[in-house]
Amino acid sequence: MIKLLRVDHRLLHGQVAFSWTQFLGADCILIANDSLMQDELRKTTIKLAKPQGVKVVMKNIQDSIDAINSGVTDKYKLFVVVESIEDANRLAKGTNKFTEINLGGIKSREGTRNISKAINVTPEEEETLKELINSGIIVEIRQIPNDQKILAQNVLK
């Protein structure tokens, strides 16, 4: 069962590894990211952040979609973490299994605007978020579980 899909440019770190995993009761974290699969140092760093007793799997986006659609992930309380809104959109469109997306951390880049404490989006990303919301997916902003949930549609243009 998929517990949550989170967008966080840092992928696996303290907030994700401990706060969110415990809050969700997740027993498996799927890190879905294309560039990660080519970066051995980054993969090693992620493995070091793994919480005890929780399985961590790293796959590219298409392999993640295939695994979710095949049912092989159904036995887990799955917490999926991606690096970008585009990756979240690809997963959501490729599986139709996500009902909620959490925006947890998207760093400032050229052409972005800040819509919350740690969320910076481009105009294209705003449009993608609106499409996700219009498709019935709840898009919420929270860095940690105890933060107040902010619905993305309330801060988008």
C-alpha positions as CSV (number, residue, x, y, z in Angstrom):
1,M,0.0,0.0,0.0
2,I,1.4,3.4,-0.9
3,K,1.4,5.7,2.1
4,L,2.7,8.9,0.5
5,L,4.6,10.4,-2.4
6,R,7.0,13.1,-1.3
7,V,8.9,15.6,-3.4
8,D,12.2,16.6,-1.7
9,H,15.3,17.6,-3.6
10,R,17.4,16.1,-0.8
11,L,15.7,12.7,-1.2
12,L,16.6,10.7,1.9
13,H,17.7,12.7,5.0
14,G,16.7,13.1,8.6
15,Q,13.2,14.5,8.2
16,V,12.3,11.8,5.6
17,A,14.2,8.9,7.2
18,F,12.8,9.3,10.7
19,S,10.0,11.8,11.1
20,W,8.0,10.9,8.0
21,T,8.8,7.2,8.0
22,Q,7.6,6.8,11.6
23,F,4.6,9.1,11.1
24,L,3.4,7.0,8.1
25,G,4.3,3.7,9.6
26,A,6.3,2.9,6.4
27,D,8.3,-0.3,6.2
28,C,9.8,0.5,2.8
29,I,11.1,3.7,1.2
30,L,11.3,3.8,-2.6
31,I,13.7,6.5,-3.9
32,A,12.6,7.1,-7.5
33,N,15.2,9.1,-9.4
34,D,16.9,8.7,-12.8
35,S,20.1,10.6,-12.1
36,L,20.7,8.8,-8.7
37,M,21.1,5.5,-10.4
38,Q,24.3,6.8,-12.1
39,D,25.8,8.3,-8.9
40,E,27.5,5.7,-6.7
41,L,28.5,8.3,-4.0
42,R,25.0,9.6,-3.7
43,K,23.6,6.1,-3.5
44,T,26.0,5.3,-0.7
45,T,25.1,8.4,1.2
46,I,21.4,7.5,1.0
47,K,22.1,4.0,2.3
48,L,23.8,5.6,5.3
49,A,20.6,7.6,6.1
50,K,18.4,4.5,6.1
51,P,16.4,4.0,9.3
52,Q,16.9,0.7,11.1
53,G,14.2,-1.8,10.2
54,V,13.1,0.0,7.0
55,K,13.9,-1.3,3.6
56,V,15.3,1.3,1.1
57,V,15.0,0.6,-2.6
58,M,16.4,2.9,-5.3
59,K,15.1,2.8,-8.8
60,N,14.8,5.0,-11.8
61,I,11.4,6.5,-12.6
62,Q,10.3,4.0,-15.2
63,D,11.4,1.0,-13.1
64,S,9.5,2.5,-10.2
65,I,6.4,2.8,-12.3
66,D,6.8,-0.8,-13.5
67,A,7.3,-2.1,-9.9
68,I,4.3,-0.3,-8.6
69,N,2.1,-1.4,-11.5
70,S,3.2,-5.0,-11.2
71,G,2.0,-5.2,-7.6
72,V,5.4,-6.2,-6.2
73,T,5.3,-3.2,-3.9
74,D,1.8,-4.0,-2.6
75,K,3.2,-6.0,0.4
76,Y,4.9,-2.9,1.8
77,K,3.7,0.2,3.5
78,L,5.5,2.2,0.9
79,F,6.8,5.7,1.2
80,V,7.9,7.0,-2.2
81,V,10.4,9.9,-2.4
82,V,11.3,11.8,-5.6
83,E,13.5,14.8,-6.3
84,S,11.2,16.9,-8.4
85,I,7.6,17.8,-9.3
86,E,8.2,16.4,-12.8
87,D,9.3,13.0,-11.3
88,A,6.1,13.0,-9.1
89,N,4.0,13.8,-12.2
90,R,5.6,11.0,-14.2
91,L,4.9,8.5,-11.3
92,A,1.3,9.8,-10.8
93,K,0.5,9.5,-14.5
94,G,2.3,6.2,-14.9
95,T,0.6,4.4,-12.1
96,N,-2.7,6.0,-11.2
97,K,-2.0,4.8,-7.6
98,F,-1.2,8.1,-5.9
99,T,-4.0,10.1,-4.1
100,E,-1.7,12.5,-2.3
101,I,1.6,14.3,-3.0
102,N,3.6,16.0,-0.3
103,L,5.9,18.9,-1.2
104,G,8.6,18.9,1.3
105,G,11.6,20.7,-0.1
106,I,12.3,22.2,-3.5
107,K,15.3,24.4,-3.7
108,S,15.4,27.9,-5.2
109,R,16.6,27.9,-8.8
110,E,16.6,30.5,-11.5
111,G,13.1,31.4,-12.6
112,T,11.4,30.0,-9.4
113,R,9.2,31.8,-7.0
114,N,8.8,30.9,-3.3
115,I,5.3,29.6,-2.4
116,S,6.2,28.3,1.0
117,K,9.1,28.1,3.5
118,A,11.0,25.5,1.5
119,I,9.1,25.2,-1.8
120,N,10.2,27.1,-4.9
121,V,8.5,26.4,-8.2
122,T,8.8,27.5,-11.8
123,P,5.8,28.6,-13.8
124,E,5.9,25.2,-15.6
125,E,5.9,23.4,-12.3
126,E,3.0,25.4,-11.1
127,E,1.0,24.3,-14.2
128,T,2.0,20.7,-13.5
129,L,0.8,21.0,-9.9
130,K,-2.5,22.4,-11.1
131,E,-2.9,19.5,-13.5
132,L,-2.3,17.0,-10.7
133,I,-4.8,18.8,-8.4
134,N,-7.4,18.9,-11.2
135,S,-6.9,15.1,-11.7
136,G,-8.0,14.6,-8.1
137,I,-4.7,14.3,-6.4
138,I,-4.3,16.2,-3.1
139,V,-1.1,18.2,-3.2
140,E,0.0,19.5,0.2
141,I,3.0,21.3,1.6
142,R,4.6,20.2,4.8
143,Q,8.3,19.8,5.7
144,I,7.6,17.6,8.7
145,P,4.5,15.8,9.8
146,N,3.8,18.2,12.7
147,D,3.7,21.2,10.4
148,Q,0.3,22.6,9.5
149,K,-0.8,21.1,6.1
150,I,-1.1,23.8,3.4
151,L,-3.0,22.8,0.3
152,A,-1.0,23.8,-2.8
153,Q,-4.0,25.2,-4.6
154,N,-4.2,27.9,-1.9
155,V,-0.7,29.3,-2.8
156,L,-0.5,28.7,-6.6
157,K,-1.3,31.6,-9.0
